[in-house]
Amino acid sequence: MKLPDTWAQTTVRAIVKGLQPGFAQKPGEEDEGTTPQIRTHNVTPDGKISLEGIKHITASERELARYSLAVGDVVFNNTNSEEWVGKTAVFDQVGDFVFSNHMTRLRVREDLVCPEYLAAFLQLLWSTGYSKTRAKRWVSQAGIESETLAAFKIPLPILSEQQRIVDVLRQAEVVGKAKQSISKQLDQLVRTAYWEHFGAWYTTDGLLDPIRISDCIAESQYGVSEAMEERGTHAVLRMNSITSSGWLDLSELKYANLSTKDIASTELQDGDLLFNRTNSKELVGKCAVWRPVAGSFSFASYLIRLRLKSEMLPEYLWATLNSAYGKYRLKNSAKQAVSMANVSPTDLGRITVPLPPLAIQGEFAKFVRSVEALRSQMLSKLDAFAELQTVVTQQALIGELTSTWRDDHANEIAAAVQTRDTLLRARGATIALNATVTVTPSAQAELTVRPARHWVHGELSEFQHQVLSAFTAYCQTSSELLFVEDPGVFARFCDDTTVTERLQIFGPSHGNRIRRTLSQLAALGLIAKITLPKVDPERGELEYLKAFRPLRSDEFTRMTDVQALRKALSSDVDHEKYEFQVQLDYETSERAGSSGMFQVISIEDDEGRDFTHLVDQGRHYASLEDLKVDLASALKVAAKQVELEEK
């Protein structure tokens, strides 16, 4: 396929006034005469500027003039860990700011490109792994030099179409921001409930019924110090497995092969409190309550497992340590060592907290569990939305979402194309023609339903190409799905000759990179990601694990399947029925306190097409009728036209 005929393909160099690396000075805290400095962590994974954890530097007037940021500047992470190099955002803050030498400032030529369009395209290159493949690598860092960034190719529509694309992306962001804000609101809900329950124990004269934390700790246990790899017998929770507001995050796990002794000593039970004893000054003391999930888990030596005596509930201590009072006490108890701070079990034990009656603690603990269940549902929605947003962004940036607009503005576009190309040639830029792909009749039919997939396939990095090829060959040979959350199955895949031969040129030990790449390929619609039940042979328990499979021959995009189904139903809306086979999960709902209800594992039609995406997999349903209503709503048909059969 080709990009739209009215688009040009040029380079970053041709559309910016310059690429400026940032200010090299060790930052410190805010002080009189200092200037806030945007650093790599101030660019969020979704391509926005965040002032959380902002640092300051002292700069001369000359340095301020050279390294200041203005609204509309594009900032690009030129040096970071391999995973984060290439993150990009448009600077949108009012006031005096500079940027670090780990970032590059791009000031666009306003007559050729919108800052938001350039940033969105560079961010897409980061999210698909393209930027990483262009980076030079050192011990623990990767970097993209200005000359390399300047040579990045970029498809360039006219300015008015760029703005149209930016508007589409902003509409998608509104939904994302609304959903993400729910997580913050839940944090605030917990804090408010804490002070409603226990505020009376904090008085101007001090704490009522104070007690040392050590008096309520029945047992404390340090974590393991084993080397962690991409696979092993146990997933190992680390300091970044606990969020700053005290929730567990199991998205980026490492594994270790543990001895029988370590397995026994670091066993985790429902209600165990995990305390982060070593971290930066701002983050030391993070803690989270463990809730059982599928799989075998342990925890690293930077964490401590606390089990409490009966007079103090873990939810109460968790909320106390995460409160303003708790963070203040932890910060004062921390011992600084070079760049890290430490709070030992002894230091933690010396902190005094109120000890309210157990009945009030119990009421609060019950409330916390209900918030946990609600938060789990919201995060599952966010994960689904993140995948959808990636596809929307990718389709917008290749012109798929503005084709009708181009048809309606043909005359305006023709004049603007001449102006754009004249400006590019004046800049000495070579304007690449959009290559035409020759296809067979059968392939032509496929292009009509998934042109975006063909385009993005050509933009994959070499590593992504090889993983996709190896994965497809492996699944065809083994006739099996790939359960990436089963350490044994994933290890066999990584060690398979089909995989090792294709990936040997990239060096040894890249299991986690393979796992991330499979997720990227699924987000881009090149393979399918599903969740299926699997029996643990050792424990005999049913687990629900993430798996990947190749696309079926008739599986182009989810929306194509939906449209075909709607068309079939619309031919006779009064009599047409459609049957789905549904696989349900009652155990997860029961563990979440919703006994008798269920969550959805999978939904397929008679032809085996997957329609699971039409419903919220994080929702607890009370009956098949409720599920039927959601399906009918998503398909825009009457509920009586949908028939469900449980597998």
C-alpha positions as CSV (number, residue, x, y, z in Angstrom):
1,M,0.0,0.0,0.0
2,K,1.0,3.6,0.0
3,L,0.4,6.7,2.1
4,P,-2.1,9.2,0.7
5,D,-1.0,10.7,-2.6
6,T,-1.1,14.2,-1.1
7,W,1.4,13.4,1.6
8,A,5.1,13.9,1.3
9,Q,7.8,11.8,3.0
10,T,10.7,13.9,4.3
11,T,13.0,14.0,7.4
12,V,12.9,15.6,10.8
13,R,15.8,17.9,9.7
14,A,13.7,19.5,7.0
15,I,10.8,20.5,9.2
16,V,12.6,21.9,12.3
17,K,14.6,25.0,12.9
18,G,17.2,23.1,14.9
19,L,17.9,20.3,17.4
20,Q,19.4,21.5,20.7
21,P,20.7,19.1,23.3
22,G,20.1,20.3,26.9
23,F,21.7,21.7,30.0
24,A,24.4,19.5,31.7
25,Q,24.3,20.3,35.4
26,K,23.5,18.1,38.4
27,P,20.1,19.3,39.6
28,G,19.1,20.0,43.2
29,E,16.1,21.1,45.2
30,E,14.3,24.4,44.6
31,D,16.1,27.4,46.0
32,E,16.2,31.2,45.4
33,G,17.5,32.0,42.0
34,T,17.1,28.4,40.6
35,T,15.2,27.3,37.5
36,P,13.1,24.1,37.2
37,Q,14.6,21.6,34.8
38,I,12.6,19.2,32.6
39,R,14.3,15.8,32.7
40,T,13.6,12.4,31.1
41,H,11.2,11.3,33.8
42,N,9.1,14.4,33.3
43,V,7.9,13.0,30.0
44,T,5.2,10.4,30.7
45,P,4.8,7.2,28.8
46,D,1.7,8.6,27.1
47,G,3.7,11.6,25.8
48,K,2.8,14.4,28.2
49,I,4.8,16.7,30.4
50,S,4.6,16.0,34.2
51,L,6.1,18.3,36.8
52,E,6.1,15.5,39.4
53,G,9.6,15.2,41.0
54,I,10.8,18.4,39.2
55,K,14.4,19.3,40.0
56,H,16.1,22.7,39.8
57,I,19.5,24.1,38.5
58,T,21.3,27.4,38.7
59,A,21.9,28.9,35.3
60,S,23.4,32.1,33.9
61,E,21.5,34.5,31.7
62,R,23.4,33.1,28.7
63,E,22.5,29.6,29.6
64,L,18.9,30.5,30.2
65,A,18.7,32.1,26.8
66,R,20.2,29.0,25.2
67,Y,18.4,26.2,27.1
68,S,15.0,27.8,27.9
69,L,11.8,26.0,26.8
70,A,8.8,27.8,25.2
71,V,5.3,26.5,24.9
72,G,5.2,24.5,21.7
73,D,8.7,23.1,21.9
74,V,9.0,19.4,21.3
75,V,11.2,17.6,23.8
76,F,12.7,14.2,23.0
77,N,14.5,11.8,25.4
78,N,17.8,11.4,23.7
79,T,19.4,9.4,26.5
80,N,17.7,7.0,28.9
81,S,17.4,3.3,29.6
82,E,16.8,1.3,26.4
83,E,13.1,1.0,27.2
84,W,12.5,4.8,27.5
85,V,14.8,6.4,25.0
86,G,12.7,8.2,22.4
87,K,9.8,9.3,24.6
88,T,8.5,12.6,23.2
89,A,6.1,15.4,24.3
90,V,5.1,19.0,23.5
91,F,6.2,21.4,26.2
92,D,3.0,23.1,27.5
93,Q,4.0,24.8,30.8
94,V,4.0,28.5,31.5
95,G,7.1,30.0,33.2
96,D,10.8,29.7,33.0
97,F,12.1,26.1,32.4
98,V,15.2,24.6,31.0
99,F,15.9,21.0,29.9
100,S,18.6,18.5,30.7
101,N,21.4,17.2,28.5
102,H,19.5,13.9,28.3
103,M,16.9,15.6,26.2
104,T,16.8,17.3,22.8
105,R,14.6,20.4,22.0
106,L,13.1,20.6,18.6
107,R,11.6,23.9,17.4
108,V,9.3,23.3,14.4
109,R,8.9,25.3,11.3
110,E,5.3,26.4,11.8
111,D,4.8,26.8,8.0
112,L,5.5,23.0,7.6
113,V,4.5,21.1,10.7
114,C,2.4,21.3,13.9
115,P,4.4,20.6,17.1
116,E,1.7,18.1,18.2
117,Y,1.8,16.2,15.0
118,L,5.6,15.9,15.1
119,A,5.5,14.8,18.8
120,A,2.8,12.3,18.1
121,F,4.7,10.7,15.3
122,L,8.0,10.5,17.3
123,Q,6.0,9.1,20.2
124,L,4.6,6.4,18.0
125,L,8.1,5.5,16.8
126,W,9.0,5.1,20.5
127,S,6.0,3.0,21.4
128,T,6.5,0.6,18.5
129,G,10.2,0.2,19.4
130,Y,11.6,1.9,16.3
131,S,13.5,4.6,18.3
132,K,15.3,1.9,20.4
133,T,16.7,0.2,17.2
134,R,18.3,3.5,16.2
135,A,20.0,4.1,19.5
136,K,23.6,3.5,20.5
137,R,24.0,1.4,23.6
138,W,26.2,1.6,26.6
139,V,26.3,-0.4,29.9
140,S,22.8,0.6,31.2
141,Q,21.9,3.4,28.8
142,A,20.9,4.0,25.2
143,G,21.2,7.2,23.3
144,I,20.1,8.8,20.0
145,E,22.4,11.5,18.7
146,S,21.0,14.7,17.1
147,E,22.2,13.7,13.7
148,T,20.4,10.3,13.9
149,L,17.2,12.0,15.1
150,A,17.4,14.6,12.3
151,A,17.5,11.7,9.7
152,F,14.3,10.1,11.0
153,K,11.8,9.9,8.1
154,I,8.4,11.4,8.7
155,P,5.2,11.3,6.5
156,L,4.0,14.9,6.1
157,P,0.4,15.9,5.1
158,I,-0.5,19.5,4.7
159,L,-0.9,21.7,7.8
160,S,-4.7,21.7,7.9
161,E,-4.8,17.8,7.7
162,Q,-2.1,17.7,10.4
163,Q,-4.4,19.8,12.6
164,R,-7.3,17.5,11.8
165,I,-5.2,14.5,12.9
166,V,-4.2,16.3,16.1
167,D,-7.8,17.0,16.8
168,V,-8.7,13.3,16.4
169,L,-5.9,12.3,18.8
170,R,-7.0,14.9,21.4
171,Q,-10.5,13.4,21.3
172,A,-9.0,10.0,22.2
173,E,-7.0,11.6,25.0
174,V,-10.1,13.1,26.6
175,V,-11.4,9.6,27.2
176,G,-8.0,8.4,28.4
177,K,-7.6,11.3,30.9
178,A,-11.1,10.8,32.2
179,K,-10.4,7.1,32.9
180,Q,-6.9,7.7,34.4
181,S,-8.3,10.3,36.7
182,I,-10.5,7.7,38.3
183,S,-7.4,6.0,39.8
184,K,-6.4,9.3,41.4
185,Q,-10.0,9.8,42.6
186,L,-9.9,6.4,44.3
187,D,-6.6,7.3,46.0
188,Q,-8.3,10.4,47.3
189,L,-11.4,8.4,48.3
190,V,-9.2,6.1,50.5
191,R,-7.4,9.1,52.1
192,T,-10.8,10.8,52.9
193,A,-12.2,7.6,54.3
194,Y,-9.1,7.2,56.5
195,W,-9.5,10.6,58.1
196,E,-13.3,10.1,58.5
197,H,-12.6,6.8,60.4
198,F,-9.4,7.8,62.3
199,G,-9.2,11.6,62.3
200,A,-10.3,11.8,65.9
201,W,-7.1,10.0,67.0
202,Y,-5.0,12.9,65.7
203,T,-5.3,16.0,68.0
204,T,-3.4,19.2,68.5
205,D,-2.0,17.6,71.7
206,G,-0.7,14.6,69.9
207,L,-1.9,11.1,69.1
208,L,-4.6,9.3,71.1
209,D,-3.8,5.8,72.2
210,P,-0.4,5.8,70.6
211,I,1.6,2.6,70.1
212,R,4.9,1.8,68.5
213,I,4.4,-0.1,65.2
214,S,6.9,-2.8,66.5
215,D,4.4,-3.7,69.2
216,C,2.0,-4.9,66.6
217,I,4.4,-6.7,64.3
218,A,4.2,-10.5,64.7
219,E,6.9,-11.2,62.1
220,S,9.1,-9.4,59.6
221,Q,11.1,-11.1,56.8
222,Y,13.6,-9.7,54.3
223,G,13.3,-10.7,50.6
224,V,15.6,-12.8,48.5
225,S,18.9,-11.6,46.9
226,E,18.9,-14.1,44.0
227,A,19.8,-12.9,40.5
228,M,16.7,-12.2,38.5
229,E,16.2,-13.2,34.9
230,E,13.4,-13.3,32.3
231,R,12.2,-16.6,33.6
232,G,12.4,-18.8,36.8
233,T,10.4,-20.6,39.3
234,H,9.0,-17.5,41.0
235,A,8.1,-14.0,39.9
236,V,9.9,-11.6,42.3
237,L,8.3,-8.4,43.4
238,R,10.7,-5.4,43.5
239,M,10.6,-1.8,44.6
240,N,8.9,-0.7,41.4
241,S,6.2,-3.3,42.0
242,I,4.7,-0.9,44.5
243,T,3.3,2.4,43.2
244,S,3.9,5.7,45.0
245,S,0.3,5.6,46.3
246,G,0.6,2.1,47.7
247,W,-0.8,-0.3,45.1
248,L,0.8,-3.4,43.6
249,D,1.8,-3.2,40.0
250,L,2.5,-6.6,38.4
251,S,3.2,-5.4,34.9
252,E,7.0,-5.6,34.7
253,L,8.0,-8.8,36.6
254,K,11.4,-10.4,36.9
255,Y,11.9,-14.1,37.8
256,A,14.3,-16.2,39.9
257,N,15.0,-19.8,40.6
258,L,14.5,-20.1,44.3
259,S,15.7,-22.8,46.8
260,T,13.2,-24.7,48.9
261,K,14.3,-22.6,51.9
262,D,13.8,-19.3,50.2
263,I,10.4,-20.4,48.9
264,A,9.2,-21.2,52.4
265,S,10.6,-18.1,54.0
266,T,9.2,-15.6,51.5
267,E,5.8,-17.2,51.0
268,L,3.1,-14.5,50.6
269,Q,-0.3,-14.7,52.2
270,D,-3.5,-12.6,51.9
271,G,-3.0,-9.4,54.0
272,D,0.8,-9.5,54.1
273,L,2.2,-6.0,54.1
274,L,5.1,-5.4,51.7
275,F,7.3,-2.5,52.9
276,N,9.9,-0.8,50.6
277,R,12.9,-0.3,52.9
278,T,15.4,1.1,50.4
279,N,14.7,3.6,47.6
280,S,15.1,7.3,46.9
281,K,14.3,9.8,49.7
282,E,10.9,10.6,48.1
283,L,9.9,6.9,47.6
284,V,11.4,5.0,50.5
285,G,8.7,3.6,52.8
286,K,6.2,2.7,50.0
287,C,4.0,-0.2,51.1
288,A,1.3,-2.4,49.7
289,V,-1.1,-5.1,50.9
290,W,-0.6,-8.4,49.1
291,R,-3.7,-10.1,47.6
292,P,-3.3,-13.6,46.1
293,V,-3.2,-13.8,42.3
294,A,-2.4,-16.7,39.9
295,G,1.2,-17.8,39.8
296,S,4.1,-18.2,42.2
297,F,5.5,-15.0,43.8
298,S,8.3,-14.0,46.1
299,F,9.9,-10.6,46.9
300,A,13.3,-9.0,46.6
301,S,15.6,-7.9,49.4
302,Y,14.7,-4.3,49.1
303,L,11.3,-5.2,50.4
304,I,10.2,-6.5,53.8
305,R,7.2,-8.7,54.5
306,L,5.3,-7.7,57.6
307,R,2.7,-9.9,59.4
308,L,0.8,-8.1,62.1
309,K,-0.7,-9.2,65.4
310,S,-4.4,-9.4,65.7
311,E,-4.9,-6.0,67.2
312,M,-3.9,-4.1,64.0
313,L,-5.2,-4.8,60.6
314,P,-2.9,-4.5,57.5
315,E,-5.3,-2.2,55.7
316,Y,-5.2,0.2,58.6
317,L,-1.4,0.3,58.9
318,W,-1.1,0.5,55.1
319,A,-3.3,3.6,54.9
320,T,-1.5,5.1,57.9
321,L,2.0,4.8,56.4
322,N,0.6,6.2,53.1
323,S,-1.0,9.1,54.8
324,A,0.6,12.6,55.2
325,Y,1.5,11.7,58.8
326,G,3.0,8.4,57.8
327,K,5.1,9.8,55.0
328,Y,6.4,12.6,57.3
329,R,7.5,10.1,59.9
330,L,9.1,7.8,57.3
331,K,11.0,10.6,55.7
332,N,12.4,11.7,59.1
333,S,13.3,8.1,59.9
334,A,15.1,7.4,56.6
335,K,18.9,7.3,56.7
336,Q,20.5,8.7,53.6
337,A,23.4,6.8,51.9
338,V,24.7,8.3,48.6
339,S,21.7,8.4,46.3
340,M,19.5,6.0,48.3
341,A,17.6,6.2,51.6
342,N,16.9,3.3,54.0
343,V,14.2,2.7,56.6
344,S,15.1,-0.5,58.5
345,P,12.5,-2.7,60.3
346,T,13.9,-1.2,63.6
347,D,13.4,2.4,62.3
348,L,9.9,1.5,61.1
349,G,9.1,-0.1,64.5
350,R,10.0,3.0,66.4
351,I,7.3,5.1,64.6
352,T,4.2,5.7,66.8
353,V,0.7,5.5,65.4
354,P,-2.8,5.5,66.9
355,L,-4.5,2.2,67.8
356,P,-8.2,2.6,67.2
357,P,-10.6,-0.1,68.2
358,L,-10.5,-3.2,66.0
359,A,-14.2,-2.8,65.0
360,I,-13.4,0.6,63.4
361,Q,-10.3,-0.8,61.7
362,G,-12.5,-3.7,60.3
363,E,-15.0,-1.2,58.8
364,F,-12.2,0.6,57.1
365,A,-10.6,-2.6,55.9
366,K,-13.9,-3.7,54.3
367,F,-14.1,-0.3,52.6
368,V,-10.5,-0.7,51.3
369,R,-11.2,-4.1,49.8
370,S,-14.2,-2.7,47.9
371,V,-12.1,0.1,46.5
372,E,-9.4,-2.5,45.5
373,A,-12.1,-4.5,43.5
374,L,-13.3,-1.3,41.8
375,R,-9.7,-0.2,41.0
376,S,-9.0,-3.6,39.5
377,Q,-12.0,-3.2,37.2
378,M,-10.9,0.3,36.2
379,L,-7.3,-0.7,35.4
380,S,-8.6,-3.5,33.1
381,K,-10.5,-0.9,31.2
382,L,-7.4,1.3,31.0
383,D,-5.4,-1.6,29.6
384,A,-8.0,-2.2,26.9
385,F,-8.2,1.5,26.1
386,A,-4.3,1.8,25.9
387,E,-4.3,-0.9,23.2
388,L,-7.2,0.8,21.3
389,Q,-5.5,4.2,21.6
390,T,-2.3,2.8,20.0
391,V,-4.3,1.6,17.0
392,V,-6.2,4.9,16.7
393,T,-2.9,6.8,16.8
394,Q,-1.2,4.6,14.3
395,Q,-4.2,4.8,11.9
396,A,-4.5,8.6,12.3
397,L,-0.8,9.1,11.5
398,I,-1.0,7.2,8.2
399,G,-4.1,9.1,7.0
400,E,-6.7,6.4,7.6
401,L,-8.9,8.6,9.8
402,T,-8.9,11.6,7.5
403,S,-9.6,10.1,4.1
404,T,-13.2,11.5,4.0
405,W,-11.9,14.9,4.9
406,R,-9.4,14.8,2.1
407,D,-12.2,14.0,-0.4
408,D,-14.2,17.0,0.8
409,H,-11.2,19.4,0.6
410,A,-9.5,18.3,-2.6
411,N,-9.1,21.8,-4.1
412,E,-7.7,23.3,-0.8
413,I,-5.3,20.4,-0.5
414,A,-4.0,20.7,-4.0
415,A,-3.0,24.3,-3.5
416,A,-1.5,23.6,0.0
417,V,0.6,20.7,-1.4
418,Q,2.3,23.0,-3.9
419,T,3.1,25.5,-1.1
420,R,4.4,22.7,1.2
421,D,6.6,21.1,-1.5
422,T,8.0,24.5,-2.5
423,L,9.0,25.2,1.1
424,L,10.6,21.7,1.5
425,R,12.6,22.2,-1.7
426,A,13.8,25.6,-0.5
427,R,15.1,23.8,2.6
428,G,17.0,21.5,0.3
429,A,14.9,18.5,1.3
430,T,14.3,15.5,-1.0
431,I,10.6,14.8,-1.2
432,A,10.1,11.0,-1.5
433,L,7.3,9.8,-3.7
434,N,4.9,7.4,-2.1
435,A,5.8,3.9,-3.3
436,T,3.0,1.8,-4.8
437,V,2.8,-1.8,-3.7
438,T,1.9,-4.3,-6.4
439,V,-0.5,-6.9,-5.1
440,T,-2.4,-9.9,-6.3
441,P,-6.2,-9.8,-6.5
442,S,-6.5,-11.8,-3.3
443,A,-4.0,-9.6,-1.5
444,Q,-5.8,-6.5,-2.9
445,A,-9.0,-7.6,-1.1
446,E,-7.0,-8.0,2.1
447,L,-5.6,-4.5,1.7
448,T,-9.1,-3.0,1.6
449,V,-9.8,-4.2,5.1
450,R,-6.5,-3.8,6.8
451,P,-4.2,-1.3,5.0
452,A,-2.8,0.0,8.3
453,R,-1.4,-3.5,9.2
454,H,0.5,-3.7,5.9
455,W,2.0,-0.2,6.4
456,V,3.1,-0.8,10.0
457,H,4.6,-4.2,9.1
458,G,7.0,-2.3,6.9
459,E,7.9,0.0,9.8
460,L,8.8,-2.7,12.3
461,S,12.3,-2.9,13.6
462,E,14.5,-5.8,12.6
463,F,14.1,-7.4,16.1
464,Q,10.3,-7.1,15.8
465,H,10.4,-8.6,12.4
466,Q,12.4,-11.6,13.6
467,V,10.2,-12.1,16.7
468,L,7.1,-12.0,14.6
469,S,8.6,-14.5,12.1
470,A,9.9,-16.8,14.9
471,F,6.6,-16.7,16.8
472,T,4.6,-17.5,13.6
473,A,6.8,-20.4,12.7
474,Y,6.9,-21.8,16.3
475,C,3.1,-21.7,16.6
476,Q,2.6,-23.4,13.2
477,T,5.1,-26.1,14.1
478,S,3.8,-26.8,17.6
479,S,0.1,-26.1,16.8
480,E,-0.1,-24.4,20.3
481,L,-0.7,-21.0,21.7
482,L,2.1,-19.3,23.5
483,F,1.3,-18.8,27.3
484,V,3.8,-16.1,28.1
485,E,2.8,-16.0,31.8
486,D,3.7,-19.7,32.2
487,P,7.5,-19.6,32.9
488,G,8.0,-23.2,31.6
489,V,6.1,-22.7,28.3
490,F,7.8,-19.3,27.7
491,A,11.2,-20.7,28.5
492,R,10.7,-23.5,25.9
493,F,9.7,-20.9,23.3
494,C,12.8,-18.7,24.0
495,D,15.1,-21.8,23.8
496,D,13.4,-23.3,20.7
497,T,15.8,-23.6,17.7
498,T,13.3,-21.7,15.5
499,V,13.6,-18.7,17.9
500,T,17.3,-18.8,18.8
501,E,18.4,-19.0,15.2
502,R,16.5,-15.9,14.2
503,L,17.5,-13.9,17.3
504,Q,21.1,-14.9,17.8
505,I,22.4,-11.8,15.9
506,F,20.9,-9.7,18.8
507,G,23.0,-11.4,21.5
508,P,22.0,-13.6,24.4
509,S,19.3,-13.2,27.1
510,H,16.5,-11.1,25.7
511,G,13.4,-13.0,27.1
512,N,11.8,-9.9,28.6
513,R,12.5,-8.0,25.4
514,I,10.7,-10.8,23.5
515,R,7.7,-10.5,25.9
516,R,7.5,-6.8,25.4
517,T,7.8,-7.2,21.6
518,L,4.9,-9.7,21.5
519,S,2.8,-7.2,23.4
520,Q,3.7,-4.5,20.9
521,L,2.9,-6.7,18.0
522,A,-0.5,-7.5,19.5
523,A,-1.2,-3.8,20.1
524,L,-0.4,-3.1,16.4
525,G,-2.9,-5.9,15.3
526,L,-0.2,-8.2,13.9
527,I,-0.9,-11.1,16.3
528,A,-3.8,-11.8,18.8
529,K,-3.6,-11.5,22.6
530,I,-6.1,-13.6,24.5
531,T,-6.7,-14.8,28.1
532,L,-7.3,-18.6,28.6
533,P,-7.6,-21.0,31.6
534,K,-4.7,-23.4,32.3
535,V,-4.4,-26.0,35.0
536,D,-1.2,-25.8,37.1
537,P,0.1,-29.4,37.0
538,E,1.8,-29.1,40.4
539,R,-1.0,-27.5,42.4
540,G,-3.9,-28.8,40.2
541,E,-5.4,-25.3,40.3
542,L,-7.0,-23.4,37.4
543,E,-5.2,-20.2,36.4
544,Y,-6.1,-17.6,33.9
545,L,-3.0,-16.7,31.8
546,K,-2.2,-14.3,29.0
547,A,-1.4,-16.0,25.7
548,F,-0.6,-15.0,22.1
549,R,-1.6,-16.7,18.9
550,P,-1.1,-15.9,15.2
551,L,-4.0,-14.2,13.4
552,R,-6.5,-16.5,11.7
553,S,-6.8,-16.2,7.9
554,D,-10.2,-14.4,8.2
555,E,-9.2,-12.2,11.1
556,F,-8.2,-8.8,9.8
557,T,-9.4,-6.3,12.4
558,R,-11.8,-6.4,15.3
559,M,-14.0,-3.7,13.7
560,T,-14.2,-5.7,10.4
561,D,-15.7,-8.6,12.3
562,V,-18.1,-6.3,14.1
563,Q,-19.2,-4.7,10.9
564,A,-19.8,-8.0,9.2
565,L,-21.9,-9.2,12.1
566,R,-24.0,-6.0,12.2
567,K,-24.6,-6.3,8.4
568,A,-25.7,-9.9,8.8
569,L,-28.1,-8.9,11.6
570,S,-29.5,-5.9,9.9
571,S,-30.8,-8.0,7.0
572,D,-33.6,-9.3,9.1
573,V,-33.6,-7.5,12.5
574,D,-36.9,-9.1,13.6
575,H,-35.9,-12.7,13.1
576,E,-32.1,-13.0,12.8
577,K,-30.4,-14.6,15.8
578,Y,-26.7,-14.8,16.5
579,E,-25.2,-17.3,18.9
580,F,-22.1,-16.7,21.0
581,Q,-20.1,-19.2,23.0
582,V,-18.9,-17.6,26.3
583,Q,-16.3,-18.8,28.7
584,L,-16.8,-17.5,32.3
585,D,-14.6,-17.1,35.3
586,Y,-16.5,-17.4,38.7
587,E,-13.4,-17.9,40.8
588,T,-11.9,-14.4,40.3
589,S,-15.3,-12.8,41.2
590,E,-15.5,-14.9,44.3
591,R,-11.9,-13.9,45.4
592,A,-13.0,-10.2,44.8
593,G,-15.9,-10.6,47.2
594,S,-18.5,-11.0,44.4
595,S,-19.6,-14.6,45.1
596,G,-22.1,-16.0,42.6
597,M,-21.0,-13.5,39.9
598,F,-18.6,-14.0,37.0
599,Q,-16.2,-12.2,34.7
600,V,-15.8,-12.9,31.0
601,I,-12.8,-14.9,29.8
602,S,-13.8,-15.2,26.1
603,I,-16.6,-14.7,23.6
604,E,-16.6,-16.4,20.2
605,D,-19.2,-16.8,17.4
606,D,-19.9,-20.0,15.4
607,E,-17.0,-19.3,13.1
608,G,-14.5,-18.9,16.0
609,R,-14.1,-15.2,15.6
610,D,-13.2,-13.4,18.9
611,F,-15.7,-10.8,20.2
612,T,-14.4,-10.6,23.8
613,H,-13.4,-7.0,23.2
614,L,-17.1,-6.0,23.1
615,V,-17.5,-6.3,26.8
616,D,-15.6,-5.2,29.9
617,Q,-13.6,-8.2,31.1
618,G,-13.1,-6.5,34.5
619,R,-16.8,-6.3,35.2
620,H,-18.5,-8.8,37.6
621,Y,-21.8,-10.0,35.9
622,A,-24.7,-11.3,37.9
623,S,-26.3,-13.3,35.0
624,L,-26.0,-14.1,31.4
625,E,-28.9,-11.8,30.7
626,D,-26.8,-8.8,32.0
627,L,-23.9,-9.9,29.7
628,K,-26.4,-10.3,26.8
629,V,-27.5,-6.6,27.3
630,D,-23.9,-5.4,27.1
631,L,-23.2,-7.4,24.0
632,A,-26.4,-6.2,22.3
633,S,-25.5,-2.6,23.2
634,A,-22.1,-2.9,21.7
635,L,-23.5,-4.4,18.5
636,K,-26.4,-1.9,18.4
637,V,-29.0,-4.6,18.1
638,A,-31.9,-5.8,20.3
639,A,-31.0,-8.0,23.2
640,K,-33.5,-10.6,22.0
641,Q,-31.3,-11.2,18.9
642,V,-28.3,-12.4,21.0
643,E,-28.1,-16.0,22.2
644,L,-25.4,-17.1,24.7
645,E,-24.2,-20.6,25.4
646,E,-21.7,-21.2,28.2
647,K,-18.7,-23.3,27.3
